[in-house]
Amino acid sequence: MAKDADKSTGVHTGTPYDDVFRTLTNDCSPLLIPLINEVFDERFTGKEKIVFSPNIHYLNRQDGEKEKRITDTNFSIIGADIKKYLFECQTNPDSSMLVRIFEYSTQIALDESKIIDNTLEVEIPNCAVLYLRSTKNTPDNLHICIRFQDKALTYEIPSIKMQKYSLDELLQKNLLFLLPFYIFTYDRRLNEYDTNEEKLNALKAEYRMIVNHLDHLEYLGQLSAYFKKTLIEMSEKVVDNLAANYGAVKEGVRTVMGGQILEYEAKTILRQGQMENLVQNVKTLMEAMNWTAEQTMDILKVPQEKRPAIYAEL
Protein backbone atom coordinates (compact mmCIF):
# COMPACT_ATOMS: atom_id res chain seq x y z
CA MET A 1 0.00 0.00 0.00
CA ALA A 2 1.39 3.43 -0.91
CA LYS A 3 2.58 5.79 1.77
CA ASP A 4 0.34 8.61 2.96
CA ALA A 5 2.83 11.25 1.90
CA ASP A 6 4.98 11.24 -1.19
CA LYS A 7 8.42 12.26 0.03
CA SER A 8 9.70 13.17 -3.43
CA THR A 9 7.32 16.12 -3.61
CA GLY A 10 6.72 16.89 0.03
CA VAL A 11 2.99 16.94 -0.68
CA HIS A 12 0.59 15.15 1.64
CA THR A 13 -1.66 13.39 -0.82
CA GLY A 14 -3.39 10.59 1.07
CA THR A 15 -3.03 7.46 -1.02
CA PRO A 16 -3.31 8.74 -4.61
CA TYR A 17 -1.44 5.85 -6.21
CA ASP A 18 -3.45 3.25 -4.32
CA ASP A 19 -6.57 5.10 -5.44
CA VAL A 20 -5.45 4.93 -9.08
CA PHE A 21 -4.55 1.25 -8.71
CA ARG A 22 -7.93 0.39 -7.23
CA THR A 23 -9.80 2.50 -9.79
CA LEU A 24 -8.08 0.64 -12.61
CA THR A 25 -8.78 -2.77 -11.09
CA ASN A 26 -12.42 -1.94 -10.44
CA ASP A 27 -13.27 0.04 -13.58
CA CYS A 28 -10.91 -1.52 -16.13
CA SER A 29 -10.55 -5.06 -14.79
CA PRO A 30 -10.05 -6.73 -18.23
CA LEU A 31 -6.76 -4.82 -18.46
CA LEU A 32 -5.48 -7.02 -15.61
CA ILE A 33 -5.37 -10.07 -17.88
CA PRO A 34 -2.25 -9.12 -19.92
CA LEU A 35 -0.52 -8.12 -16.67
CA ILE A 36 -1.34 -11.48 -15.06
CA ASN A 37 -0.04 -13.23 -18.17
CA GLU A 38 3.17 -11.20 -17.96
CA VAL A 39 3.78 -11.74 -14.24
CA PHE A 40 2.71 -15.37 -13.83
CA ASP A 41 3.47 -16.62 -17.34
CA GLU A 42 -0.20 -17.47 -17.87
CA ARG A 43 -2.00 -17.84 -21.19
CA PHE A 44 -5.36 -16.25 -20.46
CA THR A 45 -7.14 -15.10 -23.61
CA GLY A 46 -9.12 -12.21 -22.13
CA LYS A 47 -12.43 -14.05 -22.41
CA GLU A 48 -12.22 -15.30 -18.83
CA LYS A 49 -14.41 -13.90 -16.07
CA ILE A 50 -12.85 -11.83 -13.29
CA VAL A 51 -14.60 -11.99 -9.93
CA PHE A 52 -13.52 -9.68 -7.11
CA SER A 53 -13.60 -10.70 -3.48
CA PRO A 54 -14.09 -8.27 -0.57
CA ASN A 55 -10.88 -6.31 0.01
CA ILE A 56 -11.64 -5.67 3.69
CA HIS A 57 -10.51 -8.41 6.04
CA TYR A 58 -10.50 -8.70 9.84
CA LEU A 59 -7.46 -10.29 11.45
CA ASN A 60 -8.14 -12.18 14.66
CA ARG A 61 -5.73 -11.14 17.45
CA GLN A 62 -4.73 -13.10 20.52
CA ASP A 63 -6.65 -10.75 22.78
CA GLY A 64 -9.85 -11.50 20.91
CA GLU A 65 -9.89 -8.16 19.11
CA LYS A 66 -10.23 -7.93 15.36
CA GLU A 67 -8.04 -5.63 13.30
CA LYS A 68 -9.23 -4.37 9.94
CA ARG A 69 -6.96 -4.76 6.89
CA ILE A 70 -7.66 -3.45 3.40
CA THR A 71 -5.96 -5.17 0.48
CA ASP A 72 -5.34 -3.38 -2.80
CA THR A 73 -7.06 -6.01 -4.91
CA ASN A 74 -8.14 -9.61 -4.44
CA PHE A 75 -9.80 -11.49 -7.31
CA SER A 76 -10.28 -14.78 -9.11
CA ILE A 77 -9.96 -15.47 -12.82
CA ILE A 78 -12.46 -18.07 -13.94
CA GLY A 79 -11.62 -19.95 -17.12
CA ALA A 80 -10.90 -23.63 -17.56
CA ASP A 81 -9.78 -23.46 -13.92
CA ILE A 82 -10.28 -20.96 -11.11
CA LYS A 83 -7.14 -19.12 -10.05
CA LYS A 84 -6.98 -16.64 -7.20
CA TYR A 85 -4.77 -13.55 -7.06
CA LEU A 86 -3.74 -10.94 -4.52
CA PHE A 87 -2.14 -7.81 -5.99
CA GLU A 88 -0.56 -5.07 -3.92
CA CYS A 89 0.70 -1.66 -5.07
CA GLN A 90 3.71 -0.21 -3.24
CA THR A 91 5.23 3.20 -3.91
CA ASN A 92 8.58 2.53 -2.22
CA PRO A 93 10.36 -0.76 -1.42
CA ASP A 94 9.37 -1.65 2.13
CA SER A 95 10.58 -4.61 4.18
CA SER A 96 7.23 -4.79 5.97
CA MET A 97 5.47 -5.67 2.71
CA LEU A 98 6.12 -9.39 3.24
CA VAL A 99 4.43 -9.30 6.64
CA ARG A 100 1.37 -7.58 5.20
CA ILE A 101 1.15 -9.99 2.26
CA PHE A 102 1.36 -12.93 4.65
CA GLU A 103 -1.41 -11.42 6.79
CA TYR A 104 -3.57 -10.66 3.75
CA SER A 105 -3.05 -13.96 1.94
CA THR A 106 -3.61 -16.17 4.99
CA GLN A 107 -6.70 -14.22 6.00
CA ILE A 108 -8.07 -14.53 2.46
CA ALA A 109 -7.35 -18.26 2.63
CA LEU A 110 -9.19 -18.52 5.97
CA ASP A 111 -12.12 -16.46 4.72
CA GLU A 112 -12.61 -18.89 1.85
CA SER A 113 -11.62 -22.07 3.70
CA LYS A 114 -13.66 -25.22 4.04
CA ILE A 115 -13.63 -28.20 6.40
CA ILE A 116 -13.87 -31.62 4.83
CA ASP A 117 -13.71 -34.79 6.96
CA ASN A 118 -12.05 -33.03 9.88
CA THR A 119 -9.52 -31.37 7.56
CA LEU A 120 -9.30 -27.62 7.15
CA GLU A 121 -8.53 -26.78 3.52
CA VAL A 122 -7.12 -23.35 2.71
CA GLU A 123 -5.82 -21.95 -0.56
CA ILE A 124 -3.18 -19.23 -0.62
CA PRO A 125 -3.79 -16.89 -3.58
CA ASN A 126 -1.11 -16.14 -6.15
CA CYS A 127 0.49 -12.96 -4.81
CA ALA A 128 2.38 -10.16 -6.55
CA VAL A 129 3.61 -6.67 -5.72
CA LEU A 130 3.78 -3.70 -8.07
CA TYR A 131 6.68 -1.45 -7.03
CA LEU A 132 6.25 2.02 -8.47
CA ARG A 133 9.76 2.84 -7.28
CA SER A 134 12.62 0.37 -7.08
CA THR A 135 16.38 0.25 -6.64
CA LYS A 136 19.08 -2.14 -7.76
CA ASN A 137 18.50 -3.99 -4.48
CA THR A 138 14.78 -4.52 -5.10
CA PRO A 139 14.43 -8.28 -5.70
CA ASP A 140 12.64 -9.81 -8.67
CA ASN A 141 10.88 -12.18 -6.31
CA LEU A 142 9.98 -12.15 -2.63
CA HIS A 143 9.56 -15.34 -0.61
CA ILE A 144 7.56 -16.47 2.37
CA CYS A 145 8.66 -19.68 4.08
CA ILE A 146 6.31 -21.52 6.43
CA ARG A 147 8.00 -24.08 8.70
CA PHE A 148 6.14 -26.80 10.54
CA GLN A 149 8.10 -29.36 12.52
CA ASP A 150 10.65 -30.76 10.06
CA LYS A 151 8.85 -29.53 6.93
CA ALA A 152 8.98 -26.20 5.09
CA LEU A 153 6.79 -24.66 2.41
CA THR A 154 8.07 -21.62 0.51
CA TYR A 155 5.94 -19.62 -1.85
CA GLU A 156 7.20 -17.00 -4.27
CA ILE A 157 5.83 -13.50 -4.74
CA PRO A 158 6.86 -11.84 -8.02
CA SER A 159 7.66 -8.14 -7.92
CA ILE A 160 6.72 -5.95 -10.87
CA LYS A 161 9.12 -3.03 -11.06
CA MET A 162 7.56 -0.11 -12.93
CA GLN A 163 10.96 1.43 -13.68
CA LYS A 164 12.01 -1.73 -15.51
CA TYR A 165 9.63 -1.18 -18.43
CA SER A 166 10.23 1.01 -21.45
CA LEU A 167 7.26 2.60 -23.19
CA ASP A 168 7.76 0.38 -26.25
CA GLU A 169 7.64 -2.69 -24.01
CA LEU A 170 4.43 -1.57 -22.30
CA LEU A 171 2.72 -0.97 -25.65
CA GLN A 172 4.03 -4.10 -27.34
CA LYS A 173 2.99 -6.33 -24.44
CA ASN A 174 -0.36 -4.54 -24.15
CA LEU A 175 0.32 -3.67 -20.49
CA LEU A 176 -2.14 -0.79 -20.59
CA PHE A 177 -2.86 -1.24 -16.89
CA LEU A 178 0.62 0.12 -16.10
CA LEU A 179 0.48 3.16 -18.39
CA PRO A 180 -0.87 5.61 -15.74
CA PHE A 181 2.26 4.89 -13.68
CA TYR A 182 4.68 5.44 -16.58
CA ILE A 183 5.83 8.81 -15.19
CA PHE A 184 7.55 6.85 -12.39
CA THR A 185 10.20 5.77 -14.91
CA TYR A 186 11.30 9.43 -14.84
CA ASP A 187 10.97 9.78 -11.07
CA ARG A 188 14.61 10.55 -10.31
CA ARG A 189 15.02 12.83 -13.35
CA LEU A 190 11.97 15.06 -13.08
CA ASN A 191 14.08 18.10 -12.26
CA GLU A 192 16.12 17.58 -15.46
CA TYR A 193 12.99 17.38 -17.60
CA ASP A 194 11.44 20.34 -15.79
CA THR A 195 14.39 22.62 -16.63
CA ASN A 196 15.44 21.28 -20.05
CA GLU A 197 13.07 22.09 -22.92
CA GLU A 198 14.56 19.47 -25.23
CA LYS A 199 14.09 16.71 -22.67
CA LEU A 200 10.62 17.95 -21.80
CA ASN A 201 9.64 17.82 -25.48
CA ALA A 202 10.91 14.23 -25.64
CA LEU A 203 8.77 13.34 -22.62
CA LYS A 204 5.73 15.00 -24.17
CA ALA A 205 6.35 13.08 -27.40
CA GLU A 206 6.19 9.82 -25.44
CA TYR A 207 2.87 10.81 -23.93
CA ARG A 208 1.61 11.76 -27.39
CA MET A 209 2.54 8.26 -28.45
CA ILE A 210 0.53 6.84 -25.54
CA VAL A 211 -2.54 8.90 -26.44
CA ASN A 212 -2.28 8.02 -30.11
CA HIS A 213 -1.83 4.35 -29.28
CA LEU A 214 -4.96 4.37 -27.12
CA ASP A 215 -6.80 6.27 -29.83
CA HIS A 216 -5.85 3.65 -32.39
CA LEU A 217 -6.88 0.75 -30.13
CA GLU A 218 -10.25 2.45 -29.69
CA TYR A 219 -10.59 2.85 -33.46
CA LEU A 220 -9.87 -0.86 -33.94
CA GLY A 221 -12.50 -1.73 -31.33
CA GLN A 222 -9.85 -3.22 -29.00
CA LEU A 223 -10.32 -0.61 -26.28
CA SER A 224 -13.55 1.04 -25.15
CA ALA A 225 -13.88 4.81 -25.01
CA TYR A 226 -14.52 4.47 -21.27
CA PHE A 227 -11.32 2.51 -20.66
CA LYS A 228 -9.35 5.02 -22.72
CA LYS A 229 -10.82 7.94 -20.79
CA THR A 230 -10.07 6.23 -17.46
CA LEU A 231 -6.47 5.50 -18.43
CA ILE A 232 -5.93 9.11 -19.44
CA GLU A 233 -7.56 10.53 -16.30
CA MET A 234 -5.62 8.17 -14.03
CA SER A 235 -2.39 9.11 -15.83
CA GLU A 236 -3.12 12.77 -15.14
CA LYS A 237 -3.79 12.03 -11.46
CA VAL A 238 -0.46 10.25 -11.04
CA VAL A 239 1.42 13.04 -12.84
CA ASP A 240 -0.34 15.70 -10.74
CA ASN A 241 0.92 14.05 -7.55
CA LEU A 242 4.37 12.87 -8.57
CA ALA A 243 5.23 16.07 -10.44
CA ALA A 244 3.48 18.47 -8.04
CA ASN A 245 6.68 20.50 -7.64
CA TYR A 246 7.65 20.33 -11.32
CA GLY A 247 5.30 22.71 -13.06
CA ALA A 248 6.68 22.40 -16.60
CA VAL A 249 6.49 18.59 -16.50
CA LYS A 250 3.04 18.60 -14.94
CA GLU A 251 1.54 21.10 -17.39
CA GLY A 252 3.37 19.65 -20.38
CA VAL A 253 2.12 16.12 -19.82
CA ARG A 254 -1.39 17.26 -18.91
CA THR A 255 -1.58 19.32 -22.09
CA VAL A 256 -0.76 16.24 -24.13
CA MET A 257 -2.96 13.81 -22.19
CA GLY A 258 -5.91 16.12 -21.76
CA GLY A 259 -5.69 17.82 -25.12
CA GLN A 260 -7.80 17.01 -28.11
CA ILE A 261 -6.67 13.89 -29.97
CA LEU A 262 -6.06 15.14 -33.47
CA GLU A 263 -7.43 13.27 -36.41
CA TYR A 264 -4.45 13.62 -38.74
CA GLU A 265 -5.13 13.81 -42.45
CA ALA A 266 -2.75 10.87 -42.97
CA LYS A 267 -4.94 8.68 -40.76
CA THR A 268 -8.07 9.66 -42.65
CA ILE A 269 -6.41 9.01 -45.99
CA LEU A 270 -5.18 5.63 -44.82
CA ARG A 271 -8.57 4.60 -43.49
CA GLN A 272 -10.28 5.57 -46.73
CA GLY A 273 -7.75 3.67 -48.76
CA GLN A 274 -6.54 6.82 -50.56
CA MET A 275 -2.78 6.38 -50.46
CA GLU A 276 -1.59 8.99 -52.95
CA ASN A 277 -0.70 11.60 -50.29
CA LEU A 278 0.52 9.17 -47.63
CA VAL A 279 4.24 9.75 -48.19
CA GLN A 280 3.92 13.49 -47.57
CA ASN A 281 1.83 12.91 -44.48
CA VAL A 282 4.37 10.41 -43.11
CA LYS A 283 7.04 13.08 -43.56
CA THR A 284 4.88 15.70 -41.86
CA LEU A 285 4.17 13.47 -38.86
CA MET A 286 7.84 12.48 -38.56
CA GLU A 287 8.82 16.13 -38.33
CA ALA A 288 5.96 17.22 -36.08
CA MET A 289 6.19 14.34 -33.61
CA ASN A 290 9.93 13.61 -33.88
CA TRP A 291 9.17 9.97 -34.75
CA THR A 292 11.19 7.62 -36.92
CA ALA A 293 9.71 6.43 -40.19
CA GLU A 294 9.08 3.01 -38.67
CA GLN A 295 7.33 4.46 -35.59
CA THR A 296 5.19 6.72 -37.78
CA MET A 297 4.08 3.89 -40.05
CA ASP A 298 3.42 1.67 -37.03
CA ILE A 299 1.19 4.35 -35.51
CA LEU A 300 -0.61 4.78 -38.85
CA LYS A 301 -0.78 1.01 -39.32
CA VAL A 302 0.64 1.21 -42.84
CA PRO A 303 0.51 -2.28 -44.38
CA GLN A 304 3.91 -3.92 -44.71
CA GLU A 305 3.56 -4.27 -48.47
CA LYS A 306 3.25 -0.49 -48.89
CA ARG A 307 6.25 0.44 -46.73
CA PRO A 308 9.11 -0.17 -49.22
CA ALA A 309 7.62 2.37 -51.64
CA ILE A 310 7.25 4.92 -48.85
CA TYR A 311 10.83 4.36 -47.62
CA ALA A 312 12.06 4.95 -51.16
CA GLU A 313 10.45 8.40 -51.18
CA LEU A 314 11.63 9.57 -47.75
RAVEN-V632393 format. One record per backbone hydrogen bond with DSSP energy under -1.0 kcal/mol. NH is the residue of the N-H (numbers start at 0). CO is the residue of the C=O. If there is no record, write none. Layout:
# RAVEN-V632393
nh=NH co=CO
nh=NH co=CO
This chain:
# RAVEN-V632393
nh=5 co=10
nh=8 co=5
nh=9 co=5
nh=18 co=14
nh=19 co=15
nh=20 co=16
nh=21 co=17
nh=22 co=18
nh=23 co=19
nh=24 co=20
nh=25 co=21
nh=26 co=22
nh=27 co=23
nh=30 co=27
nh=31 co=28
nh=32 co=29
nh=35 co=31
nh=36 co=32
nh=37 co=33
nh=38 co=34
nh=39 co=35
nh=48 co=77
nh=50 co=75
nh=52 co=73
nh=56 co=68
nh=58 co=66
nh=60 co=64
nh=63 co=60
nh=66 co=58
nh=68 co=56
nh=70 co=54
nh=72 co=86
nh=74 co=84
nh=75 co=50
nh=76 co=82
nh=77 co=48
nh=78 co=80
nh=82 co=76
nh=84 co=74
nh=85 co=125
nh=86 co=72
nh=87 co=127
nh=89 co=129
nh=96 co=93
nh=99 co=95
nh=100 co=96
nh=101 co=97
nh=102 co=98
nh=103 co=99
nh=104 co=100
nh=105 co=101
nh=106 co=102
nh=107 co=103
nh=108 co=104
nh=109 co=105
nh=110 co=106
nh=111 co=107
nh=112 co=109
nh=113 co=120
nh=115 co=118
nh=120 co=113
nh=125 co=83
nh=127 co=85
nh=128 co=157
nh=129 co=87
nh=130 co=159
nh=131 co=89
nh=132 co=90
nh=137 co=134
nh=141 co=156
nh=143 co=154
nh=145 co=152
nh=147 co=150
nh=150 co=147
nh=152 co=145
nh=154 co=143
nh=156 co=141
nh=158 co=139
nh=159 co=128
nh=161 co=130
nh=163 co=160
nh=164 co=161
nh=169 co=165
nh=170 co=166
nh=171 co=167
nh=172 co=168
nh=174 co=169
nh=175 co=173
nh=177 co=174
nh=178 co=175
nh=180 co=177
nh=181 co=178
nh=183 co=180
nh=184 co=181
nh=185 co=182
nh=186 co=183
nh=188 co=185
nh=192 co=188
nh=193 co=189
nh=194 co=190
nh=199 co=195
nh=200 co=196
nh=201 co=197
nh=202 co=198
nh=203 co=199
nh=204 co=200
nh=205 co=201
nh=206 co=202
nh=207 co=203
nh=208 co=204
nh=209 co=205
nh=210 co=206
nh=211 co=207
nh=212 co=208
nh=213 co=209
nh=214 co=210
nh=215 co=211
nh=216 co=212
nh=217 co=213
nh=218 co=214
nh=219 co=215
nh=220 co=217
nh=221 co=216
nh=227 co=223
nh=228 co=224
nh=229 co=225
nh=230 co=226
nh=231 co=227
nh=232 co=228
nh=233 co=229
nh=234 co=230
nh=235 co=231
nh=236 co=232
nh=237 co=233
nh=238 co=234
nh=239 co=235
nh=240 co=236
nh=241 co=237
nh=242 co=238
nh=243 co=240
nh=245 co=242
nh=249 co=245
nh=250 co=246
nh=251 co=247
nh=252 co=248
nh=253 co=249
nh=254 co=250
nh=255 co=251
nh=256 co=252
nh=257 co=253
nh=263 co=261
nh=267 co=263
nh=268 co=264
nh=269 co=265
nh=270 co=266
nh=271 co=267
nh=272 co=269
nh=273 co=268
nh=277 co=274
nh=280 co=276
nh=281 co=277
nh=282 co=278
nh=283 co=279
nh=284 co=280
nh=285 co=281
nh=286 co=282
nh=287 co=283
nh=288 co=284
nh=289 co=285
nh=295 co=291
nh=296 co=292
nh=297 co=293
nh=298 co=294
nh=299 co=295
nh=301 co=296
nh=305 co=302
nh=309 co=305
nh=310 co=306
nh=311 co=307
nh=312 co=309
